[in-house]
Amino acid sequence: MNQISKNTREQAMLGDFSKAMDDAIMDSSEAHNNQMMQLLSDPKKAQNFSKLVFDLLAHNDFSN
């Protein structure tokens, strides 16, 4: 965040920002795999997750 607040996009890309993005992408993959395994192995969790996603989609305006 320090790079973002004090530099232009081009300057931040020369620093550690790209590595931080790579790390975040890799971390998100692990988190998604964990979530996937939890939802596929527990029907009740999967049902609750489906309800949550439905409610989020039903209450947001995606027309823009």
Backbone bond lengths (Angstrom), bond angles and torsions (degrees), N, CA, C in turn:
res aa  C-N    CA-C-N  psi(-1)  N-CA   C-N-CA  omega(-1)  CA-C   N-CA-C  phi
1 M - - - 1.458 - - 1.524 109.53 -
2 N 1.315 116.73 -31.12 1.451 120.62 178.91 1.522 110.45 -61.84
3 Q 1.339 117.29 -43.39 1.462 120.57 178.27 1.523 111.39 -63.24
4 I 1.314 116.11 -39.15 1.468 120.10 -178.08 1.518 111.10 -67.34
5 S 1.322 116.81 -42.15 1.467 119.42 -176.09 1.528 113.49 -74.87
6 K 1.329 117.51 -20.80 1.463 119.36 -173.81 1.517 114.67 -114.51
7 N 1.321 117.59 0.11 1.462 120.16 -175.56 1.518 111.58 -136.68
8 T 1.320 114.08 161.98 1.462 119.38 171.25 1.526 108.29 -75.16
9 R 1.307 117.44 168.65 1.463 121.65 177.07 1.529 110.36 -56.64
10 E 1.312 116.35 -45.95 1.459 120.47 -177.78 1.533 111.45 -62.31
11 Q 1.320 117.45 -41.21 1.457 120.75 178.96 1.528 111.33 -66.32
12 A 1.326 116.89 -42.60 1.468 120.78 -179.56 1.526 110.89 -63.13
13 M 1.326 116.97 -35.95 1.465 120.49 -179.64 1.523 111.46 -65.87
14 L 1.325 117.61 -22.97 1.465 121.19 178.03 1.525 111.70 -79.94
15 G 1.317 117.15 -18.28 1.465 121.79 -179.05 1.509 111.94 -92.79
16 D 1.321 116.13 -143.12 1.464 122.53 -175.63 1.520 113.90 -86.68
17 F 1.328 118.55 1.76 1.460 121.29 -175.07 1.530 112.01 -59.64
18 S 1.321 117.02 -44.69 1.474 119.99 -178.59 1.526 111.22 -63.03
19 K 1.320 117.61 -40.65 1.468 120.49 177.06 1.519 110.73 -65.96
20 A 1.331 117.01 -40.09 1.463 120.35 177.97 1.528 110.16 -62.03
21 M 1.325 117.68 -37.90 1.465 121.09 177.41 1.529 110.40 -65.58
22 D 1.325 116.96 -44.80 1.464 120.03 177.80 1.527 110.99 -58.91
23 D 1.319 116.18 -44.57 1.468 120.48 178.97 1.529 111.29 -62.12
24 A 1.327 116.88 -41.99 1.467 120.76 179.90 1.529 111.08 -64.94
25 I 1.318 116.82 -39.01 1.469 120.70 178.42 1.529 110.70 -64.67
26 M 1.317 116.19 -43.85 1.459 119.94 179.17 1.528 110.43 -65.08
27 D 1.330 117.84 -42.54 1.457 121.27 178.63 1.523 111.31 -63.31
28 S 1.332 116.44 -38.73 1.461 118.80 -179.30 1.530 110.91 -67.68
29 S 1.322 116.96 -32.30 1.462 120.29 177.51 1.518 110.44 -62.38
30 E 1.323 116.25 -44.40 1.467 120.41 179.04 1.527 110.69 -63.92
31 A 1.326 116.59 -41.94 1.467 120.48 179.55 1.522 110.88 -64.80
32 H 1.342 117.09 -41.15 1.463 120.47 179.66 1.527 111.09 -66.44
33 N 1.314 116.90 -39.86 1.464 119.58 177.72 1.527 110.73 -63.36
34 N 1.317 116.72 -41.14 1.458 121.06 178.07 1.528 110.37 -62.21
35 Q 1.326 115.56 -46.36 1.470 119.84 179.56 1.528 110.24 -62.54
36 M 1.311 116.37 -43.08 1.464 120.34 -179.78 1.532 110.68 -58.66
37 M 1.325 116.68 -46.18 1.455 120.09 -178.76 1.528 111.64 -65.02
38 Q 1.322 116.81 -38.40 1.466 119.98 177.92 1.524 111.03 -63.94
39 L 1.325 116.20 -44.82 1.467 120.15 -177.21 1.523 112.17 -70.00
40 L 1.320 116.89 -36.82 1.459 119.70 -179.83 1.522 112.73 -74.90
41 S 1.318 116.49 -23.86 1.462 118.83 -177.91 1.527 113.62 -96.40
42 D 1.330 117.09 -7.28 1.468 120.27 -177.78 1.528 109.45 -134.37
43 P 1.334 117.69 97.43 1.468 121.15 -177.29 1.530 113.52 -55.37
44 K 1.324 118.47 -34.67 1.467 120.87 -179.60 1.535 110.13 -67.12
45 K 1.324 116.73 -42.92 1.466 119.99 176.30 1.521 110.39 -62.52
46 A 1.320 116.56 -42.25 1.463 120.99 179.85 1.528 110.65 -62.24
47 Q 1.321 116.66 -41.31 1.461 120.81 179.29 1.529 110.38 -64.92
48 N 1.329 117.33 -44.77 1.465 120.71 178.92 1.524 111.52 -64.10
49 F 1.339 116.86 -39.03 1.456 120.94 178.01 1.529 110.33 -64.75
50 S 1.317 116.61 -42.43 1.470 120.61 178.35 1.524 111.15 -61.13
51 K 1.316 116.96 -41.28 1.464 120.60 178.05 1.522 110.90 -63.91
52 L 1.322 116.40 -41.60 1.458 120.68 179.05 1.520 111.32 -62.58
53 V 1.322 116.84 -46.29 1.467 120.94 179.11 1.526 110.12 -62.60
54 F 1.317 117.24 -43.40 1.465 120.09 178.04 1.521 110.57 -58.49
55 D 1.331 116.80 -48.28 1.468 120.67 -179.06 1.527 111.43 -60.97
56 L 1.323 117.41 -41.40 1.464 120.33 178.23 1.526 111.40 -63.45
57 L 1.320 116.18 -43.59 1.466 119.69 179.86 1.522 111.93 -68.74
58 A 1.300 116.93 -37.86 1.461 121.48 -177.82 1.521 112.77 -70.39
59 H 1.325 116.85 -25.12 1.467 120.49 -175.11 1.524 113.09 -106.32
60 N 1.328 118.39 12.44 1.456 121.76 177.03 1.507 109.89 -117.72
61 D 1.315 115.18 149.29 1.452 121.66 179.06 1.519 108.26 -98.34
62 F 1.335 116.60 106.81 1.446 121.34 -179.41 1.537 111.52 -102.28
63 S 1.310 117.46 20.53 1.467 120.61 -176.59 1.525 112.81 -79.20
64 N 1.330 117.42 -9.28 1.475 119.52 -178.41 1.495 111.43 -86.57
